[in-house]
């Protein structure tokens, strides 16, 4: 493995437990049932960052000995969220094995740096959730700050993003963001948090897609009595629900030694590469025409944006997509991106005096 090795070999790596530690009895009862399913790490929020005051904000330090009892009785690693230096010191004092940085904290570089400073010289597993909004640099930056503090046993957590778009999820998964994170930080393990993405107890679809994308595991909210949980009641599942979920998932392999598969895949990928080259050549030809049209518009003092023409293109693209059995929403996104770049190109032409002079000559 790489410098990012978190020290866990089971696949998938599952962290499970309640959103919040509420009572010692609740924590231990949940932990016993979770451990009986072979789960290696138990999670419980000790401090809960809540949006509004006067809501349940966690039991605080008094809950940390409960996690110690979980370790002693079940042998599981224990994990909790930390949002400041005080949380780090207290968690380490009670031998918490895994610390995670929550979405709100990841979005604050000052807070992350304070945590990183408190972790300097410490050997502990640290997980970093994505920030609330889809800002990849904030996520990467938080991971880099912890890494620069000397922490090597790290992983990311994909818990979804807040968006203004209508969504079936509590937090939209926006898969392209974690995929970009994996591309930038090669070898970094990533876990899915289906509880926070879904916002309900229907976790299988998101969990399976994550495994299909080669995620290393998942962090799941499990409560002995979720209907009466003090936080996030709707998205917590029972230990039995966890057992059913894990039994339903299929773990995929990153590679195979099947020579026939490797040979066939290589042939198909070469075909894909050829088509990609053709797509780029067609895009080059299209944007050459876009520039020519832009110059004609400028010469004739015609606006860049032609709403009727744009609607005509979009309608035709969606209709053709349906005829070709393509997802029309996907095709529309492609054409909107192309149109945006076309608008930018022609706007630049409109404001480029040297371009105009060259065209008229």
N, C-alpha and C positions, 0 to 999 in steps of 0.2 A: 504493500500500500504506500501512500504518499505521506507527506508531513501532516496531512489533514486527518490521519487515522484517529478515530474516536475510541479505539480499543474494544469495539464490540464486533463479534464475528457472526452472531446469529443473523439470519436473513429471513424475512425483514426484521429490522431492529424495532421493537415495539415499546413505546413508553405509554403507560396507561394509568389512570387514576382520576380523582375528582378535580373539577375546576378549582375548588377551594377546600382546604382542610377546615372542617367545621367543628368537629368534636373528635376526641381521641377514639371513641368507639366507632364513629363513621369511618375514620381513616383506616383503622386496623381491620375492620370488617371488610371494607372494599379491598384492601391490600391482600388479605388472605385469599379471597376469591380470584383476584387478578393473578396472583402468584401461582395458583393451582392450574392455570392455563399455560404456564411456561413463559410468561412475560418476564423480562429481565430487569426492567426499570419501572419504578413507580413515581408518578407525578402528583403533586398537590400544591396549589397556590397558597402561600403563607401570607403574602401581601398582595392585595388585589387593587390595581389602578382602576378606579371607577370614574365614569364620566361626570357624575354629579355627587356632591357631598350627601351625607346622611344615608348612604346606602352601604351595604356590607363590604367592607374594605379588607377583609381577611382577619384572622385571629392574631396575626403577628407572631412575635418571637415564641410565645408559649406553645405554638404548634410545632416548632422544630424538634422537640424531644419525641413527638409522636412519630416523626419520620425516622428518628433514630431507632425507635422500637420496631418500625417496619423493617429496617435493615437487619436488626438482630433476629427477628422472628422469621422472616421470609427469605433472607439472603439477597433480596433484590437491591439494585442500586436505587437511590432516591434522588428526585429532581424537584427544583422549585424555581420560580421566577425571581430575578433580582432587578431592581430599578435604580439603586444608588449604592454608595460605598457601605453604608450601614448594613444593608441587606446582605452584601457580599461577606462582610466580616462575620455577621451572625450565622449565616449559612455555613461558612467554612468552619466556624467554631463548633458547629454541631455535625461536622463531617458529611455534609451534603455532597453527593458525588457529581451531580450534574446541575449546572446553573443555566437558565435560559434568559435571554434578553427579549422583552416583549416588544410588540409592534410600535407602541407609543414611544418607548425608550429608544428604539433603533432610529427613530426619526429625529432624535435630539443628539447631535454630535458631542455637545458638552457633557450630557449624562453618560454617553457611551465612554467618553474619555475618562471620566471619573471612575467608572466601573473597571476600565482597563488598568488604570493606575492601582486600584485596590487588588487586582489580580496579578500584578507583577511578581514573578518568582513563584507563583503557585502552579501546581500540577492538578488541574481539574478539567472535566469536560465542560465546554461552553457551547451552547446552541444559540443562534441568532435568528430571530424571526424577521420576516420582511417588514419594512415600514408600512404604516397604514395606507399611504398612497403609493402608486406604482412608480417609485423613484429608485431606479436600479443603483445609482451612484451612492445613495444613502445606505443601501443594504451592503454594497461592497465596502463602503467606507467604514461601517460599523465592524464588519468582519476584519478588515485590515487593522483597525485600532486594537482589537483584542489580540490579533496575531502578533502585532508589534510589542505587546506586553509580555510575549513569550509563551502564550498559550498555543499549543499545537493540536490538542485533542478537541477539534471543533467540527461543527456541522451547522447547516442552515435549516431553518424551518419555514416552509411555505404555508402561510395561513390565510392567503387571499388578501384582496385589496378593496378599499372603499372606492366606489365610482359613482358618478352621477347618472350613469346609464341604468336602465331597467334591467334587473337580473333576478334569476331564480335562486340566487345564493345570498347568504348573509354578507359574505365578502367574495367578490368575483375572483375566480382562480387566476385569470389572465396568465395562462401557461407560458406565454412568450417571455414573461419577465424572469421566472426561475430558470427557464431554458437559457436565457442570456447570462444569468449568474453562473450557471454550470459551465458555459462556454468560457467565461472570463476567468473563473477560478477552478481550473481543471483539477479533478480529483476530489473536490470538496463534497463530502456526503450531504445529502439533502433529505429531510423528512417532510412528509405531508401532515398537515393538521386539518383533517377533514371536518372536525367538530366546528372550528371557527369558519371554515369556508361554507359549509352547508347551513349551519345555524339550526339544524334539526337532527333527527336520529337516523336519517337515510344516508349513511356514509359509504356504502359499498361502491357506488359509481366513481366517486372522486378518489377513493382509496385504490381501486383497481387501476384507474388511469395513471395514478402516480407510480404504481409498480410497473406498469407497462412502459413508463418513461424512465425506468431504471432508478427510481428513488430508493434510498437505502432503508426506509422504514416509515413509521408513522408515530405521531403523538396524539393520543385519543383521550377524550374526557369520559371517565367511567365513574359512576356513583352508585352506591348500594341502594339508594332510594331517590332517583333523579327527579321525580315529580315534586319532591319537597326540598330540592337543593336550594341553597341560599344565593346561588349565582348561576347563570347560564343553564337553567333547568331544562329548557327545550332541546338543547343539543347534547346533553349527557345521556349515555346509554348505560344499561345495567351490565354487570359482569357476564350474565348469560348472553346479553346482546353482543358483547365483545367476543365471546366464544363463537357465536354464530357468524359474526363478521369475519373473523380470522379464518374460519373454516371455509368461507365462501371465496376467499381471495386466491388468485394464482400468482405465484412468484415467477418472474421471467428471468432468463439468463441473458447476460450481456453478450456473450459469444458462444460459439459452438465449434466442435472439432469435426463436424460432419462435412467431409470434403465436397460432397455433391451440393450441399447447401451453399458453402462458401463459393464454389465455382458459379453456380446459378445466380447468386446474389451479385457477384462481380459483373457478370454479363448484363444484368438488369440495371446495375448502377452506371455502367458505361452508356447505356441507352439514355438514362436520365441525364447524365452529363452532356450528351450530344443535344438533347432537347433543351437543356438549360442554355447552352451556347446559342442555339437558334432563337430562343426567347430574347436573349440579350441583343442579338443582331437585329431582331425585329423592333425592339425598343429603340435601338440606335436610329433605325430608319424612321420610326414614328416621330421621334423628337427632332430629327432633321426637318421633317415636314412641319412640325409645330413651330420651329423657328422661322421657316419660310412664311407660314401663315401670319406669324407675329409681325414680320416685316411688312407684309401687305396691309395688315390692320393699321400699323403705324403710318404708312404712307397715305392711307385713305382716312386717317383720323377716326378709326372705328375702335370701340371698346374691346378690351381683352376678353371679358366675360360675356358669353353669348348664352343666356339661360335656356332658350329654346333648343339650341344645338346640344347643350350639355344634357338636357332631359331626354332628347332623342337618343343620344349615345347610351345613356344609362338604361333606358327602357329596352333598347335592342340587346344590350349586354345581358340583362336579366332573362329576356326571352330566349336568347341563344343558349344561355347556361342551362335553362330548363330542358331545352331540346337535347342538349349533350349530357344530361343527367349530372350536371354540376350543381353545387350549392349556390343559388343565386345571391345569397348574402355575402358569401366569400368572394364571388366574382365582382359584386358591387364594391367591396372594400378595395380590391385591386384597381378597379377603374377610378375610384375616388382618389387613390394615391397617385395614379398616373395623371389624372386631371389636375390635382394640386400642383404637381411638378410642372405641368404644362402652363398653368396660370403663372407660376413663379418665373418660368422661362420667358414667357411673352411680356410679363410686366417689366422684367429686366430690360428687354429689347426696347420697350416703350420709353424707358428712362435713360437709354444709352445713346447719347448724341453721336458718338463715333460710329456706332453700328448703323445709325440712320444715314449718315453721310456716305458710308461705304456702300450701302444698298442703293442709294440714289445714283451713285456714280456707276 
